[in-house]
């Protein structure tokens, strides 16, 4: 398998668990590439702009999610955003590696984008993907053992006959399955002072899971707000005297902001700023604090054996941007018989 726009390796983690062997990974962010290398080896990783990578081996499968900020509901949805053109680099790799199948992951808006329409057009006679059949759809991570209501678009391309998307695998797990048993009060607020060398560069790391159980130093006002939020609640549960002016004057809007999880339900989508309760439903289901980096990684189903490189902010980005490994394993296991 080849992993493009590999990030820290969430998708690779799932495919390796299902028996696949990575032969190439491409990632332009140094800290994410270092995390990938720490877990899967440095020899097959290219820390580079994907447009500059020309040594492309053959592979059975190509996986990856071209950056999606232009498609995302959270972004400007700019069709001319150069990040939206990176899927064309993905196609270059498909043409060179000739995989039996490929998997593209993106935000669900991708399926309604101009780029996806152009991708479909390339499967017509004479197109770059004329011998591939596309199967697009949306998968919900909670349907595949991930304690998170994370909804993403997936496109399976195949030249060995149509491959459907996997079917939902079971009941939704609650956050209790991964959050229980961790200390209420994290022992530290900063990562240990250590560094490691990858690609000839020194980066912070390697950090173990226990190093990621990081607390914050909230103000007295923030603590008062946290205490006022019930399980499953959010900013609309705050009394007027605890509301910041912008929320007091805006009675409508996102309901998950300053939200608290429920023990026996999946979390909402873990994004890159999960350590900020004002950004989403990121309060611990019981304790009066936001979830830690370790708890976010567990909600994404990263194993505790996974190692991390980068600053707190960089690691948070890696966690929030990743494909949950358990979802990737379900995809890989589903693909294998077709290959």
N, C-alpha and C positions, 0 to 999 in steps of 0.2 A: 504493500500500500504506500501511496504518497499522500502527505498531508500538506495542503497549501493554506496560507494564512493560518498557520497552525496554532498561533497563540501559545498558551502554556502547555497544550497537549491534552485537553479534555477529550477530544474526539479520538485521538490516538490511544489514549488510555483505555477507552472502551473497546476499540478495535483490537488492541493487543490482548485484552482480557478474553476476546473471542477467538484468539489464535492467529491473528494477522501479524506480519512482520513489516515494520516501517523501513523503507529503503531511501526515502528522501522526505525532508520536512523543510518548508520555507516560511520564515517569519522575519519581518523587518524591525520589530521592536526588540532591542537588545535584552531587556530583562525577561520578557516572555520567552525569547529564544533560549536564554540561559536556563530558565525553569524547565523548558522542554528537554534541553540537553542534560540537565541534572537527573532527569527521570528516565530518559530513553537513550542516552548516549549522544555524544557530540559529533561523531564521525559522519552521520548522514544529515546533519542539520545545516542549512544555509541561512546565516543571519544576513539578509540582503533584501533589496528591492526585488520583488518577484520578476520584474521586467529584465533584470540583469542575469537571471539564472538560465543557463543554456545546456548544462549537463543533466539531461532528463533521462532517467533509466526507464525500462519497461516495468509495468506494474499491473496487477490484477484489478486494483481499485484505486481511484483517486477520491479523496475526501477533502472537504474544506468549505469555509464560509467567507466569501469575499466581503470586505467591510461594508456594513449596511447602513451607515449613518444617514445616507441620502434617502433611503426608503423608510427609515424608522419613523413612527409617530412622534418620537422625541426629537427628531431632527428637522431640518428645513425642507426635506423632501425635494431637494434640488436635482432635477434630472441631469444637469450638467456637472454635478459634483464629480470631480475626477475619480473619487473612490468608487463611484458606481461603474466606472469603466474597467475596473480590475477583473471583473468576470471574464473579460476578453483574454486576459492572461491565463485564467483558468482553462479556457478553451484551447489555448496554445499548448498547454501541458497535456490535455486530453489527446490532442492530435499527435503529439510526440510519443507519449507513453502507451497509447492504444489500450487503455484498460478495458476489461470486459464490462465494467460498470463504474459509474462515478456518482458521488453524492454531494449535492450543494445544500448548505444550510444557510438560512437567512431569516430576517424578521418576516412575519406573515404578510406584510404589505408587499413584499417582493413579488408575490404571485399576481399582483395587480399593476406591476410597474412596466414601463416601456422596455426596460432591460430584459425582463422575463419574456415579453412578447418577441423581442429580437432573438433571444435564446431559442425559443420554440421555432422561429422561422429558420434557424440554422439546421433543423432536423429534416427540412424539406429536401427533395431531390436537388443535388448540386450544392447543398449547404455544407458547412464545416462539420456538421454532426449528422450527415445524411444517413449513416448506418446505425444511429442510436435512436432508441425509443425513450421518450421522457414520461415519467410518472410523477406529477407534482401533487402536493397536498400539505396539510398542516397537522403536526403532531403535538400532543400535549404531554409534557414530560411526566406528569403525575400518572398517566396511563401506563408508564413503563418503569414503575418502582422508584421514581424520583419524588421526594416530598415537597413538590413545588409546582404551582400552576403556571408553568412556563410554556408558552405557545410559540412554535416556530415553524416556518415553512421549510420543507425538504423537497428536493427534486432528485429522483433517482434516474440516471441515464443508463441505458443498457444496450449492448449490441449482441446479447445472447437471448433475446426475447423480452417482452415486457416484464418488469419486476414490480409488483405492487408494493405500496408502503406497508409496514408491519401493522398488525391489528393490536388494539389495546390489550394489555397483558394481565390486568387484574385491578383490584380495588386500590384507590388512592391511599398512599401512606401519609400519616400525619407527621408533623415536625418532631414529635416525641421520639420517633424511631431513630433520629440522629442527634438530637440535642440533649436528651436525658443523660445524666451522669457527669456533666461538665460542671466545674466550680461556678458558683453564683458570681463571685467577685474575681475577675482575672487578676493574676499576680503582678502583671506589668502593663505598662502603657506603650512601651517601645520595643522594637525588635532587638535581639542581641547584637552586639557590635562585632560583626564578622563579615568576611568577604571571601569570594572565590573567583577563580579566573576561568572564563569561557571566551572563545573566539579572540584570545589575546587581550581581553578587557577584564578589569576587576569590577565585580558587581557585588552588592550586598547578598549574603547567603552563605551556605545552604541552610535554610531554616526548616526545622521539623514542625510537625503539626502543633505540638505543645507550644512552640514559640509564637504561634498565630492566635493564641487565646488572649487577645489584647483588649484592655479596657480603655476608657476615655475619662476625661475629667469634666463632667457636665456642670453647668452652673446650678445654683439653687433653684432658679426659675425653671430650667430644663427638667430637673428632678421632679418638681411639682407637677409639671405637665405630664411627665411619664406616669406618675402615680394616678393621674386622673383618667387614663385611658384603659378601658376594660378589654379583655380578650376579644379580638375581632373588631374592636372599635378603632376610631381615628380622630382626626382633628375636630370633627363635629361633636365629639363628646366633651371637648374642653369647655369649661365655664368661661363666660365673657372676660373675666379679669385675668385669665391666663392666655387669652388669644393675642398674638401680635396684631398690630394695626392692619396689616395687609389681609389677614384672615378675617378680622372683625368686619372689614368693609366689603369682603367678597364672600357672600353666603353660599355660593355654589362652587363647583370645581371638583378636583380630584379627591376621591373619598379615602384613598389608602394612605395619604400623607399623615405622618405622625401615628401610623397604625400599629396595632399590636397583633402578633400572630396568635393562633389558637393551637393548643397542644395537639389536638386530635384532628387537625386539618392540614393540608399542604400549605406552605407559604405562598405568597404571590411571587412574581418574578424577582429573582435576585439580580439586581443590576450592579453597576460598578461603584456606586456610592452608598452601599448598604449600611455603612457605619454612620450615616446621617439620617436620623428618624424623620427629619423634615422632608426627605426625598421619597418616602414610601412606607410600606408596612414592614418596618425593620425593628420594632421593639420586640424584645424577648417575650415569649408567651406568658411568662410569670414574673420575671425580675425586671426591675426598673432601670433598664439600660438597653441600648441597641445591641444587636447581635455582634459577635466578634468575627474576626477574619476566619478563625477556625470553624465557627458555627456556620458561616456562609459557605465555606468550602464543603462542609458536610452536607448542607442543604443542596449543594450542586452534585453530591455523591462522589467527591474526590475521596480516595482512601486515605486514612491517617498516615500511611507510609509515604505519601507523596511529599516531595521536597520543593521548596520555593526559593526564588531569587528575586531581589528587587526591594524597593522601599515599601512602606505600608500602602501608599497610594497605588504604586505599580502592581503590587500583589492583589489589591482589591480589584483593579481593572482586569487582571488576568482571570480572577475568579468569576467576576460578573459577565465577562465576555465569552466564557467557555461553553461548549456543548457539554451538558452533564454526562459524565462517563457511563452511568447506567443506561441512559438513553442511547448513547453510541454503541454500547454492547448489544442492546436489543436490535439496533439496525444492522450491526455486523453479523450477528447470529442469523438474522433473517436473510441477509444477502448470501451467506456462504453456500447454501444448497443450490442456488441459481448459478454459481460460478463453477 
